[in-house]
Amino acid sequence: MPDHFHQVPALLEKLTPYVMAGKIKHKSHVLEGLESSIGGLNLFFTVENKGKLIVKL
C-alpha cells in the first residue's frame, strides 16, 4: 500500500459513489469485551469468523 498511497484520492473518488449507493458492503464479526478476545483468535483456526474480527472494549 505505501507504494500506491498517492493513488488513494483517485480510488476514493471512484469507490465513494458505490459505497454511498450500498453496492459495496463489508461483513464484520463483533465480540464484546476483552475476555472474549482469546475466543476470537480461535475463530481464525475454526473458520467461524465471518468478516473483519472486531473486539469491542
matplotlib code that plots the C-alpha trace (Angstrom):
import matplotlib.pyplot as plt

x = [0.0, 2.7, 3.9, 0.5, -0.5, -0.5, -3.4, -5.8, -7.6, -8.5, -9.6, -11.9, -13.3, -14.3, -15.4, -17.4, -20.4, -20.7, -20.4, -23.0, -25.4, -25.0, -23.4, -20.2, -20.7, -18.5, -19.0, -17.8, -17.8, -18.0, -17.1, -17.9, -15.2, -11.5, -12.2, -13.7, -10.6, -8.9, -12.0, -11.9, -8.4, -9.7, -12.3, -9.4, -8.5, -12.0, -13.2, -16.1, -15.0, -17.3, -15.6, -13.4, -13.0, -13.6, -13.3, -15.4, -14.0]
y = [0.0, 2.6, 2.3, 3.4, 5.8, 8.6, 6.9, 7.0, 10.2, 8.7, 5.4, 7.3, 9.3, 6.0, 3.9, 6.5, 6.5, 2.7, 2.7, 5.5, 3.6, 0.5, -1.5, -2.3, -3.9, -5.5, -8.1, -7.9, -10.2, -8.2, -9.7, -7.9, -7.4, -8.1, -11.5, -12.7, -11.8, -15.2, -17.0, -14.6, -15.7, -19.3, -18.3, -17.9, -21.5, -22.9, -20.8, -19.5, -15.9, -14.1, -10.9, -8.4, -9.5, -6.7, -6.8, -4.1, -2.9]
z = [0.0, 0.8, -2.8, -4.1, -1.3, -3.9, -5.7, -2.7, -3.7, -7.2, -5.5, -3.1, -6.0, -7.8, -4.8, -2.8, -5.0, -4.9, -1.1, -0.7, -3.0, -0.9, -3.7, -1.7, 1.7, 4.3, 6.9, 10.4, 13.4, 16.6, 20.0, 23.3, 25.9, 26.2, 27.8, 24.5, 22.5, 23.1, 21.9, 18.9, 18.0, 17.9, 15.3, 12.8, 13.2, 13.1, 10.1, 12.1, 11.6, 9.1, 8.0, 9.9, 13.5, 16.0, 19.8, 21.3, 24.6]

ax = plt.figure().add_subplot(projection="3d")
ax.plot(x, y, z, "-o")
ax.set_aspect("equal")
plt.show()
